[in-house]
Amino acid sequence: MKATAPPAKRRRGPRLAVLALVFCSLLVPIAFLFNRFPAVYVTDERPQQEIDLPSHAGFEIGGSVVKQDSDSVIGVSAEAQDSSDEVSGNSEDSHNVHPPPKIEQPVLPPPKVEPKPEVKPVPVPVHQEGDDRRISPPRVPNRVQNADEVEKAKACQLEFGSYCLWSIEHKEVMRDAFVKRLKDQLFVARSYYPSIAKLKGKEALTRELKQNIQEHERVLSESIVDADLPSFIKTKIERMDQSIARAKSCTVDCNNVDRKLRQILHMTEDEAHFHMKQSAYLYNLGVHTMPKSHHCLNMRLTVEYFKSTPLDPDDSPAHKFNVPDHRHYVILSKNVLAASVVINSTVSSCEQDTDNVVFHVLTDAQNFYAMKHWFARNSYRESAVDVINYEQTIFENFPEFGTQLLYLPEEFRVFISSLERPTEKSRMEYLSVFSHSHFFIPEIFKDLKKVIILDDDVVVQRDLSFLWNLDMGDKVNGAVRFCGLKLGQLRNLLGKTMYDPQSCAWMSGVNVIDLDKWREHNVTENYVQLLRKFGNNDDEASLRAAALPISLLSFQHLLYPLDERMTLSGLGYDYGIKEDAAQSSISLHYNGNMKPWLELGIPDYRKYWKRFLTRDERFMDECNVSP
């Protein structure tokens, strides 16, 4: 008798594979529909980040929250805003940092900044203490905000940034009186329905309320404004009013109705906040996304650079690049058109010969060849343009530096409140400062003695030649002071590092830098020491957030104040700047999220930027770059 073989085990592998394929076929379309990161060209110039600033030894944070974006946020509690006689410091804690020169902080006389006699700008009122035309609170057009609305607007800015300013300015007046009436009726009917459904003998009213609720929900799902409503909507409104009146006449537990109304209210508030978060996300995506036409322009310029013949060495202006007696401007940029506007506006406003003017554009490896080809094709009077691959230069010549990536000027939104006086209103201030890349400029240009650093979102409207004749004495950085924010108000951020609490903050945009004094005071070496204290090279968000305390502390005793009319800031977020103030300023600074080359840029201010936009018909027309 033959032994029968046991039945073969069924293989479960194919079944599992089929089930996995079916599951993926269902999951992938859902993931595609809810994908929050669409395929777009996102620039890394000023990415939005939200970080908690970590604690360091001797660096007291006190729960500060840092949100960094195109106008990065730092929530700061100013514990000692009036401590004019107190200098926060700890000699034991700060021995690792090279102390700044011991200067008694004398009262500086007004800087002698006078344009050439031929330039007659429109007179500007003298800047008074507490009056800063660059910073204005968010406004509602044609209506004065009360105190509660101002505080709500500031709270909105703290969470969502400049999106709140943009949403207030672009708020649409909707004709939805009947739609709101339907929603109110729906809320009341829903609050009464559970209680009515429990009453005996009210079955007909229960069915009537349920039917009216369903009809209202169906109409509202298809209607946003009154024009979307059907013609018979008034009949439905009257019918619902009658049902609600009958429901109110019944004896019900008011606590149940009240609880249901509160529940609906909380759900509505959560839904409104959810939609605001979604809108803020789309706004931030728009302001941090490189326009497709600009991306096309960069790609076309890069391709043409490798296809074109090299420039004749005899025609190259390289012999001007390291002449100390020439007037050297430095621009950090990853945007071809932005850098072009800065250069074109500077030379167009110059009333002297530009043969001795040199522009050094520091860019990253990705945009290097596009920049090279653009500035080789376009000329800017007699000036010379030197395009430098910052990342390659740092990597090859200064490998000991940990931060080898190119960082553009950092922009911060500072929220200030007092812990000692919590009843006082909070303040929101905006400012831009040097990034980590700025501190290596003296190492890159070792043969130069003096440079003017221009941000790539600046437009120059007057001749800057007078800046080269400034006698800054022992100072290093000539900048516009911003006394709306003092170091004492950043006590939680600066920690126990030695600083003068009455020292004003300062703004980047147009900065005169004495490189000889920079090297004499070892500013770069002091920066490296401060970076070890405040920064974390392993965390880019923390590294970029450290740019604010490092920049303010590095130059607190080495700052030469420029005239307030030198730069008008805020054109990238403030809708309240007057036209006469913009026209009379020597330069305009578009700090903020709403840059002039973006569709979300403030329309009233874009004309100043477009006026100096160089037209390269071949590439700009191919990529559909709008002027």
TITORRO-875335 format. One line per 2 residues: number of its first residue (from 1); their letters; for each residue z, y, x of C-alpha. Coordinates in nm, 4 decimals. Layout:
# residues N
NUM) A) Z,Y,X; ...
//
This chain:
# residues 627
1) MK) 0.0000,0.0000,0.0000; -0.1111,0.3260,0.1461
3) AT) 0.1432,0.5975,0.1722; 0.0320,0.9041,-0.0105
5) AP) 0.0430,1.2264,0.1910; 0.2693,1.4996,0.0541
7) PA) 0.0840,1.7791,-0.1253; -0.0240,2.0583,0.1068
9) KR) 0.1802,2.3746,0.0820; 0.0002,2.6595,-0.0795
11) RR) -0.0705,2.9401,0.1617; 0.0901,3.2638,0.0439
13) GP) -0.0754,3.4830,0.3089; -0.3977,3.5596,0.1168
15) RL) -0.2006,3.6353,-0.1991; 0.0185,3.8864,-0.0153
17) AV) -0.2863,4.0465,0.1442; -0.4542,4.0883,-0.1949
19) LA) -0.1368,4.2392,-0.3426; -0.1116,4.4781,-0.0466
21) LV) -0.4709,4.5920,-0.0951; -0.4132,4.6490,-0.4659
23) FC) -0.0966,4.8476,-0.3906; -0.2766,5.0630,-0.1328
25) SL) -0.5670,5.1250,-0.3701; -0.3171,5.2691,-0.6182
27) LV) -0.1052,5.4570,-0.3653; -0.3790,5.6298,-0.1615
29) PI) -0.5307,5.8299,-0.4527; -0.1816,5.9426,-0.5572
31) AF) -0.1021,6.0515,-0.2019; -0.4323,6.2368,-0.1879
33) LF) -0.3597,6.4247,-0.5087; -0.0134,6.5297,-0.3950
35) NR) -0.1020,6.5960,-0.0325; 0.0739,6.9165,0.0743
37) FP) -0.1274,6.9542,0.3943; -0.4942,7.0052,0.3113
39) AV) -0.7632,6.9907,0.5750; -0.7795,7.3543,0.6824
41) YV) -0.7910,7.5378,1.0103; -0.4331,7.6373,1.0830
43) TD) -0.3685,7.8762,1.3682; -0.0542,7.8256,1.5716
45) ER) -0.0197,8.1973,1.6451; 0.2924,8.2508,1.4355
47) PQ) 0.3749,7.9251,1.2524; 0.6455,7.9354,0.9895
49) QE) 0.9607,7.7533,1.0852; 1.3096,7.7192,0.9431
51) ID) 1.5764,7.6269,1.1915; 1.9523,7.6331,1.2426
53) LP) 2.0316,7.8119,1.5648; 2.2416,7.5645,1.7652
55) SH) 2.5747,7.6568,1.9165; 2.6011,7.7073,2.2911
57) AG) 2.8936,7.7385,2.5251; 3.0176,8.0914,2.4920
59) FE) 2.7624,8.1624,2.2186; 2.9243,8.2031,1.8782
61) IG) 2.6903,8.1688,1.5848; 2.9218,8.1701,1.2878
63) GS) 2.6833,7.9887,1.0569; 2.3813,8.2068,1.1267
65) VV) 2.0599,8.0749,0.9785; 1.7317,8.1474,1.1492
67) KQ) 1.4030,8.1289,0.9642; 1.1120,8.2018,1.1935
69) DS) 0.7641,8.2821,1.0725; 0.4973,8.5580,1.1157
71) DS) 0.7942,8.7809,1.0428; 1.0710,8.5487,1.1445
73) VI) 1.4089,8.5650,0.9739; 1.7515,8.5781,1.1256
75) GV) 2.0470,8.5838,0.8927; 2.3150,8.7731,1.0813
77) SA) 2.6644,8.8768,0.9818; 2.7540,9.2037,1.1507
79) EA) 3.1277,9.1721,1.1917; 3.1794,9.4951,1.3847
81) QD) 2.9246,9.7538,1.2935; 3.1603,10.0440,1.3736
83) SS) 3.3131,9.9076,1.6936; 3.1735,10.1902,1.9040
85) DE) 3.4471,10.1583,2.1660; 3.4234,9.7800,2.1982
87) VS) 3.1825,9.6081,2.4322; 3.1543,9.2405,2.3561
89) GN) 3.1724,9.0458,2.6772; 3.3452,8.7798,2.8763
91) SE) 3.3328,8.7987,3.2504; 3.4140,8.4322,3.2835
93) DS) 3.1438,8.3303,3.0403; 2.8689,8.5509,3.1784
95) HN) 2.8997,8.4751,3.5501; 2.5818,8.2658,3.5401
97) VH) 2.3710,8.5601,3.4312; 2.2686,8.8327,3.6731
99) PP) 2.4399,9.1406,3.5288; 2.2216,9.4405,3.4599
101) PK) 2.2658,9.7497,3.6740; 2.5860,9.9336,3.5890
103) IE) 2.4541,10.2481,3.4261; 2.6824,10.4704,3.2232
105) QP) 2.4303,10.5051,2.9392; 2.3949,10.8875,2.9529
107) VL) 2.2441,11.0649,2.6587; 1.8758,11.0711,2.7406
109) PP) 1.6862,11.3961,2.6839; 1.3873,11.3774,2.4531
111) PK) 1.1015,11.2136,2.6457; 0.8291,11.4483,2.7487
113) VE) 0.5468,11.2719,2.5762; 0.2748,11.5220,2.5064
115) PK) -0.0858,11.4392,2.4285; -0.3604,11.6333,2.5942
117) PE) -0.3999,11.9874,2.4628; -0.7381,11.9058,2.3144
119) VK) -0.5856,11.6432,2.0834; -0.4391,11.8064,1.7742
121) PV) -0.3011,11.5407,1.5440; -0.1638,11.6243,1.2043
123) PV) 0.2007,11.7384,1.2462; 0.4599,11.4714,1.1775
125) PV) 0.8160,11.5543,1.0635; 1.0774,11.5045,1.3346
127) HQ) 1.2477,11.1680,1.3081; 1.6023,11.2083,1.1770
129) EG) 1.8892,10.9643,1.2125; 1.8796,10.7128,0.9309
131) DD) 1.5234,10.8041,0.8357; 1.2744,10.5397,0.9409
133) RR) 0.9353,10.5587,0.7783; 0.8378,10.2193,0.9153
135) IS) 1.0932,10.0376,0.7069; 1.0954,10.0806,0.3340
137) PP) 1.2493,9.8626,0.0652; 1.0223,9.6602,-0.1589
139) RV) 0.9043,9.8656,-0.4498; 0.7742,9.8088,-0.7984
141) PN) 0.4766,10.0381,-0.8632; 0.5403,10.3302,-1.0958
143) RV) 0.9032,10.2325,-1.1589; 1.2317,10.2968,-0.9833
145) QN) 1.4324,9.9850,-0.9051; 1.7991,9.9677,-0.9908
147) AD) 2.0628,9.8310,-0.7532; 2.0522,9.4768,-0.8937
149) EV) 1.6742,9.4564,-0.8580; 1.6924,9.5769,-0.4977
151) EK) 1.9535,9.3116,-0.4130; 1.7472,9.0424,-0.5854
153) AK) 1.4420,9.1531,-0.3881; 1.6366,9.1288,-0.0611
155) AC) 1.7675,8.7848,-0.1550; 1.4101,8.6814,-0.2298
157) QL) 1.2967,8.8097,0.1108; 1.5746,8.6191,0.2822
159) EF) 1.4499,8.2934,0.1300; 1.0746,8.3472,0.1009
161) GS) 0.9981,8.6279,0.3463; 0.7209,8.8808,0.2955
163) YC) 0.5823,8.6722,0.0088; 0.8223,8.8642,-0.2166
165) LW) 0.6739,9.1986,-0.1109; 0.3242,9.0654,-0.1704
167) SI) 0.4102,8.9140,-0.5097; 0.5692,9.2392,-0.6311
169) EH) 0.2618,9.4390,-0.5332; 0.0197,9.1878,-0.6880
171) KE) 0.2183,9.1125,-1.0002; -0.0174,9.0941,-1.2968
173) VM) 0.0723,9.2417,-1.6339; 0.0105,8.9575,-1.8765
175) RD) -0.0401,9.0000,-2.2491; 0.1722,8.7095,-2.3610
177) AF) 0.4040,8.8487,-2.6295; 0.3184,8.5688,-2.8745
179) VK) 0.3429,8.3048,-2.6005; 0.6952,8.4246,-2.5166
181) RL) 0.7809,8.4199,-2.8856; 0.6677,8.0577,-2.9075
183) KD) 0.8777,7.9645,-2.6042; 1.1873,8.1318,-2.7488
185) QL) 1.1410,7.9466,-3.0770; 1.0925,7.6200,-2.8911
187) FV) 1.4161,7.6664,-2.6945; 1.6189,7.7407,-3.0083
189) AR) 1.4658,7.4519,-3.2023; 1.5369,7.2101,-2.9179
191) SY) 1.8988,7.3229,-2.8993; 1.9553,7.2601,-3.2728
193) YP) 1.7517,6.9400,-3.3079; 2.0084,6.6904,-3.1642
195) SI) 2.2855,6.8253,-3.3886; 2.0666,6.8299,-3.7029
197) AK) 1.9465,6.4735,-3.6361; 2.3072,6.3508,-3.6555
199) LK) 2.3732,6.5028,-4.0020; 2.3405,6.2840,-4.3056
201) GK) 2.1007,6.4012,-4.5726; 1.9001,6.6191,-4.3328
203) EA) 1.6267,6.3714,-4.2580; 1.3539,6.5986,-4.3980
205) LT) 1.4713,6.8949,-4.1879; 1.4924,6.6683,-3.8844
207) RE) 1.1296,6.5546,-3.9297; 1.0211,6.9150,-3.9878
209) LK) 1.1909,7.0391,-3.6695; 1.0477,6.7487,-3.4695
211) QN) 0.6949,6.8166,-3.5978; 0.7192,7.1915,-3.5242
213) IQ) 0.8552,7.1237,-3.1748; 0.5660,6.8889,-3.0990
215) EH) 0.3100,7.1390,-3.2289; 0.4619,7.4211,-3.0209
217) ER) 0.4612,7.2016,-2.7103; 0.0963,7.1118,-2.7661
219) VL) -0.0060,7.4767,-2.8104; 0.1908,7.5964,-2.5070
221) SE) 0.0431,7.3240,-2.2882; -0.2997,7.4799,-2.3458
223) SI) -0.2081,7.8499,-2.3547; -0.0851,8.0952,-2.0907
225) VD) -0.1670,8.4298,-2.2519; -0.2104,8.5386,-2.6120
227) AD) -0.5888,8.5176,-2.5863; -0.5614,8.1393,-2.5407
229) LP) -0.3728,8.0871,-2.8680; -0.5492,7.9524,-3.1789
231) SF) -0.6183,8.1858,-3.4683; -0.3628,8.0179,-3.6971
233) IK) -0.0713,8.0666,-3.4571; 0.1051,8.3176,-3.6831
235) TK) 0.1353,8.0506,-3.9489; 0.3024,7.8149,-3.7009
237) IE) 0.5405,8.0925,-3.5931; 0.6431,8.1610,-3.9537
239) RM) 0.6883,7.7906,-4.0234; 0.9102,7.7509,-3.7170
241) DQ) 1.1158,8.0572,-3.8178; 1.1837,7.9002,-4.1533
243) SI) 1.2872,7.5691,-3.9972; 1.5198,7.7453,-3.7493
245) AR) 1.6755,7.9496,-4.0320; 1.7451,7.6315,-4.2293
247) AK) 1.8930,7.4671,-3.9192; 2.1238,7.7640,-3.8580
249) SC) 2.2493,7.7445,-4.2165; 2.3774,7.3912,-4.1554
251) TV) 2.7284,7.3233,-4.0358; 2.6964,7.1975,-3.6791
253) DC) 2.9157,7.1861,-3.3726; 2.8488,7.5150,-3.1915
255) NN) 2.9626,7.3662,-2.8630; 2.6798,7.1145,-2.8745
257) VD) 2.4236,7.3892,-2.9440; 2.5681,7.6063,-2.6682
259) RK) 2.5623,7.3173,-2.4217; 2.2007,7.2389,-2.5092
261) LR) 2.0954,7.6027,-2.4693; 2.2602,7.6221,-2.1270
263) QI) 2.0918,7.3012,-2.0237; 1.7528,7.4370,-2.1261
265) LH) 1.8267,7.7647,-1.9450; 1.9139,7.5852,-1.6215
267) MT) 1.6021,7.3715,-1.6465; 1.3906,7.6824,-1.6990
269) ED) 1.5472,7.8577,-1.3998; 1.4896,7.5514,-1.1830
271) EA) 1.1292,7.5344,-1.2981; 1.0750,7.9051,-1.2217
273) HF) 1.2264,7.8621,-0.8749; 1.0078,7.5577,-0.8143
275) HM) 0.6925,7.7533,-0.9017; 0.8057,8.0396,-0.6765
277) KQ) 0.8496,7.7946,-0.3888; 0.5028,7.6575,-0.4514
279) SA) 0.3544,8.0075,-0.4591; 0.5397,8.1031,-0.1405
281) YL) 0.4079,7.7886,0.0271; 0.0496,7.8747,-0.0656
283) YN) 0.1020,8.2334,0.0516; 0.2372,8.1183,0.3875
285) LG) -0.0472,7.8724,0.4182; -0.2891,8.1619,0.3618
287) VH) -0.1340,8.3960,0.6162; -0.0991,8.1240,0.8813
289) TM) -0.4466,7.9790,0.8348; -0.7318,8.1010,1.0481
291) PK) -1.0213,8.2024,0.8215; -1.3039,7.9511,0.8312
293) SH) -1.5465,8.2207,0.9443; -1.3253,8.3045,1.2452
295) HC) -1.2970,7.9375,1.3381; -1.6754,7.9113,1.3173
297) LN) -1.7099,8.2171,1.5416; -1.4841,8.0654,1.8079
299) MR) -1.6755,7.7372,1.8041; -2.0157,7.9069,1.8259
301) LT) -1.9013,8.1292,2.1126; -1.7615,7.8302,2.3016
303) VE) -2.0846,7.6337,2.2645; -2.2955,7.9320,2.3707
305) YF) -2.0769,7.9884,2.6764; -2.1724,7.6480,2.8203
307) KS) -2.5379,7.6861,2.7175; -2.5840,8.0324,2.8681
309) TP) -2.6598,8.1100,3.2316; -2.3700,8.2300,3.4488
311) LD) -2.3289,8.6020,3.5022; -2.4783,8.7459,3.8213
313) PD) -2.1899,8.8008,4.0696; -2.3311,9.1433,4.1570
315) DS) -2.2885,9.2514,3.7934; -1.9358,9.1154,3.7624
317) PA) -1.6579,9.3762,3.7371; -1.4128,9.1439,3.9158
319) HK) -1.3688,9.3930,4.2010; -1.1798,9.6221,3.9572
321) FN) -0.9289,9.3652,3.8387; -0.6692,9.4029,4.1158
323) VP) -0.7020,9.7699,4.2110; -0.3493,9.9148,4.1728
325) DH) -0.4711,10.2702,4.1153; -0.6733,10.1742,3.8075
327) RH) -0.5335,10.1879,3.4559; -0.4519,9.8325,3.3552
329) YV) -0.3872,9.7193,2.9979; -0.2564,9.3689,2.9179
331) IL) -0.3194,9.1956,2.5834; -0.1868,8.8542,2.4764
333) SK) -0.4111,8.7122,2.2068; -0.5682,8.3988,2.0612
335) NV) -0.7951,8.5952,1.8256; -1.1325,8.7163,1.9558
337) LA) -1.1839,8.9873,1.6955; -0.8250,9.1123,1.7170
339) AS) -0.8453,9.1556,2.0952; -1.1845,9.3222,2.0581
341) VV) -1.0463,9.5785,1.8108; -0.7562,9.6661,2.0430
343) IN) -0.9914,9.7241,2.3362; -1.2544,9.9107,2.1341
345) ST) -0.9986,10.1398,1.9702; -0.8385,10.2186,2.3080
347) VS) -1.1610,10.3140,2.4855; -1.2997,10.4937,2.1795
349) SC) -0.9886,10.7124,2.1647; -0.9929,10.7816,2.5381
351) EQ) -1.1167,11.1316,2.6212; -1.1541,11.0659,2.9913
353) DT) -1.3881,10.8528,3.1974; -1.3154,10.4822,3.1431
355) DN) -1.4636,10.3581,3.4697; -1.1120,10.2983,3.6043
357) VV) -0.9848,10.1267,3.2874; -0.9272,9.7499,3.3041
359) FH) -0.8191,9.5206,3.0205; -0.6582,9.1864,3.1025
361) VL) -0.6709,8.9476,2.8045; -0.4303,8.6546,2.8382
363) TD) -0.5314,8.3706,2.6091; -0.4824,7.9953,2.5749
365) AQ) -0.7111,7.7154,2.6872; -0.8538,7.6594,2.3393
367) NF) -0.9878,8.0143,2.3021; -1.0591,8.0913,2.6691
369) YA) -1.4336,8.0234,2.6714; -1.4929,8.1946,2.3380
371) MK) -1.3154,8.5048,2.4726; -1.5136,8.4906,2.7971
373) HW) -1.8491,8.4766,2.6199; -1.7620,8.7460,2.3642
375) FA) -1.6554,9.0024,2.6237; -1.9511,8.9120,2.8461
377) RN) -2.1877,8.9942,2.5588; -2.0147,9.3139,2.4457
379) SY) -1.9393,9.6225,2.6517; -1.6710,9.8832,2.5890
381) RE) -1.7950,10.1987,2.7586; -1.7422,10.1697,3.1359
383) SA) -1.4205,9.9655,3.1127; -1.3858,9.6147,3.2537
385) VD) -1.2438,9.3146,3.0667; -1.0723,9.0299,3.2509
387) VI) -1.0136,8.7140,3.0444; -0.7409,8.4874,3.1877
389) NY) -0.6450,8.1359,3.0870; -0.2703,8.1930,3.0775
391) EQ) -0.1741,7.8277,3.0411; -0.3889,7.7129,3.3332
393) TI) -0.2646,8.0007,3.5517; 0.1005,7.9187,3.4866
395) FE) 0.0416,7.5446,3.5325; -0.1393,7.5834,3.8655
397) NF) 0.0568,7.8680,4.0248; 0.4022,7.8466,3.8681
399) PE) 0.4745,7.4822,3.7842; 0.8480,7.5483,3.8094
401) FG) 0.8385,7.7509,3.4855; 0.9294,7.5331,3.1876
403) TQ) 0.7462,7.7434,2.9267; 0.3788,7.7075,3.0137
405) LL) 0.2328,7.7611,2.6659; 0.1101,8.1037,2.5588
407) YL) 0.3430,8.2694,2.3086; 0.2340,8.5824,2.1250
409) PE) 0.4832,8.8625,2.0500; 0.7589,8.7289,1.8263
411) EF) 0.8288,8.8971,1.4933; 1.1669,8.8756,1.3233
413) RV) 1.3081,8.9716,0.9873; 1.6770,9.0481,1.0340
415) FI) 1.9155,9.0281,0.7386; 2.2409,9.2148,0.8035
417) SS) 2.5605,9.1937,0.6015; 2.9209,9.2797,0.6838
419) LE) 3.1943,9.0180,0.6753; 3.4643,9.2842,0.7036
421) RP) 3.3166,9.4861,0.4160; 3.1491,9.2307,0.1858
423) TE) 3.1134,9.4840,-0.0956; 2.8669,9.6864,0.1095
425) KS) 2.5004,9.6271,0.0430; 2.3075,9.4128,0.2840
427) RM) 2.0095,9.5385,0.4798; 1.6783,9.3830,0.5739
429) EY) 1.5108,9.5024,0.8938; 1.1843,9.4004,1.0607
431) LS) 1.1009,9.4176,1.4301; 0.8768,9.2588,1.6923
433) VF) 0.9754,9.1862,2.0529; 0.8378,9.0269,2.3677
435) SH) 0.7778,8.6537,2.3712; 0.8578,8.4239,2.6612
437) SH) 0.5065,8.4698,2.8024; 0.5606,8.8432,2.8580
439) FF) 0.8237,8.7793,3.1238; 0.5715,8.6190,3.3592
441) IP) 0.3256,8.9107,3.3597; 0.4620,9.0538,3.6894
443) EI) 0.4118,8.7135,3.8508; 0.0508,8.6927,3.7319
445) FK) -0.0405,9.0486,3.8388; 0.1378,9.0668,4.1738
447) DL) -0.0940,9.3398,4.3086; -0.0399,9.5801,4.0187
449) KK) 0.2299,9.8460,3.9965; 0.2112,9.9604,3.6352
451) VI) 0.0584,9.8220,3.3140; 0.0537,9.9040,2.9446
453) IL) 0.1064,9.6009,2.7192; -0.0690,9.6150,2.3804
455) DD) -0.0093,9.3666,2.0981; -0.3265,9.2217,1.9494
457) DV) -0.2433,9.3640,1.6045; -0.2418,9.7255,1.7283
459) VV) -0.5033,9.9949,1.6612; -0.5069,10.2937,1.8987
461) QR) -0.6003,10.6246,1.7337; -0.5272,10.8784,2.0099
463) DL) -0.5818,10.9021,2.3833; -0.3180,10.7049,2.5762
465) SF) -0.3954,10.8657,2.9115; -0.0736,11.0687,2.9060
467) LW) 0.1303,10.7460,2.9264; 0.0134,10.6907,3.2840
469) NL) 0.1787,11.0162,3.3909; 0.5229,10.9295,3.2535
471) DM) 0.8096,10.9442,3.4990; 1.0433,10.6731,3.3711
473) GD) 1.2839,10.7067,3.6633; 1.4689,10.3798,3.7186
475) KV) 1.3628,10.2336,3.3822; 1.1338,9.9339,3.3409
477) NG) 1.0153,9.9243,2.9796; 0.8852,10.2293,2.7957
479) AV) 0.9090,10.1434,2.4252; 0.9749,10.2953,2.0841
481) RF) 1.3417,10.2522,2.0003; 1.4439,10.1099,1.6653
483) CG) 1.7922,10.2410,1.5918; 1.7910,10.0920,1.2437
485) LK) 1.9264,9.7875,1.4287; 2.1849,9.8007,1.7069
487) LG) 2.3107,9.5253,1.9330; 2.6589,9.5478,1.7814
489) QL) 2.5104,9.4321,1.4503; 2.3792,9.1178,1.6221
491) RN) 2.7191,9.0119,1.7522; 2.6975,8.6623,1.6048
493) LL) 2.3576,8.6149,1.7653; 2.4318,8.7586,2.1099
495) GK) 2.7633,8.5800,2.1481; 2.9895,8.6742,2.4396
497) TM) 2.7158,8.8005,2.6668; 2.7891,9.1497,2.7974
499) YD) 2.6084,9.4214,2.6008; 2.6560,9.7718,2.4648
501) PQ) 2.7068,9.7476,2.0855; 2.5645,10.0988,2.0368
503) SC) 2.2424,10.0200,2.2209; 1.9376,10.0371,1.9913
505) AW) 1.6821,9.7630,1.9496; 1.3228,9.8348,2.0481
507) MS) 0.9759,9.7403,1.9294; 0.6782,9.5845,2.1001
509) GV) 0.3284,9.7076,2.0215; 0.2659,9.9692,2.2904
511) NV) 0.4875,9.9248,2.5965; 0.4636,10.0966,2.9346
513) ID) 0.5847,9.8572,3.2065; 0.6732,9.9606,3.5604
515) LD) 0.6117,9.6356,3.7472; 0.7682,9.7622,4.0706
517) KW) 1.0959,9.8411,3.8927; 1.0669,9.5107,3.7064
519) RE) 1.0639,9.3232,4.0367; 1.3335,9.5459,4.1829
521) HN) 1.5724,9.4697,3.8949; 1.4837,9.0957,3.8943
523) VT) 1.4032,9.0995,3.5231; 1.2183,8.7673,3.5343
525) EN) 1.5056,8.5987,3.7182; 1.7540,8.7371,3.4674
527) YV) 1.5281,8.6113,3.1880; 1.5390,8.2572,3.3313
529) QL) 1.9187,8.2702,3.3364; 1.9342,8.3964,2.9779
531) LR) 1.6881,8.1276,2.8701; 1.9250,7.8606,2.9987
533) KF) 2.2004,8.0156,2.7887; 2.0162,8.0794,2.4628
535) GN) 1.7091,7.8567,2.4627; 1.6368,7.4884,2.4343
537) ND) 1.3122,7.3859,2.6027; 1.3078,7.0579,2.4114
539) DE) 1.3007,7.2354,2.0744; 1.0166,7.4846,2.0298
541) AS) 1.1735,7.6397,1.7212; 1.4972,7.7133,1.9051
543) LR) 1.3015,7.8345,2.2062; 1.1055,8.0869,2.0024
545) AA) 1.4128,8.2006,1.8121; 1.5813,8.2787,2.1451
547) AL) 1.3147,8.5418,2.2186; 1.5063,8.8048,2.0194
549) PI) 1.8418,8.7981,2.2055; 1.6707,8.7463,2.5404
551) SL) 1.4335,9.0418,2.4958; 1.7072,9.2756,2.3759
553) LS) 1.9500,9.1801,2.6541; 1.6907,9.1825,2.9320
555) FQ) 1.6043,9.5498,2.8790; 1.9195,9.6980,2.7253
557) HL) 1.9856,9.9188,3.0344; 1.6228,9.9422,3.1448
559) LY) 1.4601,10.0961,2.8380; 1.2795,10.4309,2.8451
561) PL) 1.2467,10.5656,2.4883; 0.8981,10.6750,2.3844
563) DE) 0.8363,10.9328,2.1151; 0.8725,10.8037,1.7590
565) RM) 0.5148,10.9131,1.6855; 0.3855,10.6748,1.9498
567) TL) 0.3586,10.3776,1.7134; 0.3763,10.3414,1.3371
569) SG) 0.4890,9.9869,1.2589; 0.4999,9.7860,0.9391
571) LG) 0.1340,9.7827,0.8332; 0.1557,9.4049,0.7985
573) YD) 0.4231,9.4049,0.5274; 0.5172,9.7564,0.4060
575) YG) 0.3156,9.8804,0.1086; 0.4960,10.2167,0.1114
577) IK) 0.3424,10.3801,0.4205; 0.1719,10.7092,0.3348
579) ED) -0.1824,10.7811,0.4450; -0.0974,11.1037,0.6283
581) AA) 0.1675,10.9193,0.8336; -0.0862,10.6502,0.9273
583) QS) -0.3532,10.9018,1.0235; -0.1222,11.1144,1.2371
585) SI) 0.0277,10.8298,1.4395; -0.1001,10.7710,1.7914
587) SL) -0.1222,10.3960,1.7258; -0.0803,10.1626,1.4299
589) HY) 0.1043,9.8317,1.4490; 0.0231,9.5621,1.1910
591) NG) 0.3406,9.3639,1.2531; 0.4165,9.1286,0.9670
593) NM) 0.2397,8.8405,0.7955; -0.0411,9.0351,0.6289
595) KP) -0.2700,9.0894,0.9267; -0.5784,9.3086,0.8740
597) WL) -0.8240,9.0271,0.9534; -0.6875,8.8121,0.6687
599) EL) -0.7873,8.8310,0.3034; -0.4168,8.8763,0.2265
601) GI) -0.4039,9.1859,0.4458; -0.2942,9.5071,0.2725
603) PD) -0.6231,9.6642,0.1513; -0.5158,10.0262,0.2026
605) YR) -0.4547,9.9674,0.5747; -0.7459,9.7388,0.6621
607) KY) -0.9867,10.0336,0.6904; -0.8144,10.1575,1.0081
609) WK) -0.8690,9.8188,1.1708; -1.2263,9.7636,1.0499
611) RF) -1.3328,10.1000,1.1878; -1.3152,9.9582,1.5423
613) LT) -1.4511,9.6099,1.4710; -1.7405,9.5312,1.7057
615) RD) -2.0429,9.3922,1.5253; -2.2167,9.1037,1.7009
617) ER) -2.4925,9.0422,1.4487; -2.6002,8.7054,1.5839
619) FM) -2.2683,8.5223,1.5672; -2.0939,8.7143,1.2908
621) DE) -2.3840,8.6754,1.0493; -2.4189,8.3044,1.1262
623) CN) -2.0512,8.2479,1.0534; -2.0421,8.4915,0.7605
625) VS) -1.7698,8.7048,0.9178; -1.7172,8.9991,0.6842
627) P) -1.6894,9.3414,0.8535
//
